[in-house]
Amino acid sequence: MKINSQMKVRKVAGENIVIQQANGTTDMTQVTSLNETALYLYDALKEKNFAIDDIVQVLTEAYDVDEDTARRDATEWVAQMKQQALIID
């Protein structure tokens, strides 16, 4: 997996957001808000190819969380990020 390099995170009104603008004539702009943990993962992984195990490692090193919880959170984060096209395979 890899972070979609076409997306950029900006801080707007205290929120970390990613604005995805569709190409074409129809306005299909999508705004995604990232909480602090999602942003931390996004920043830690944006230059790398990674797997769930890499995300688990980042989470367990940065937060007081056990490996099972980190794996569940990592799996959910990936699913949500893929749904928003922020992660590509």
Order of alpha helices (4+ residues) and beta strands (2+ residues): beta-beta-beta-beta-alpha-alpha-alpha-beta
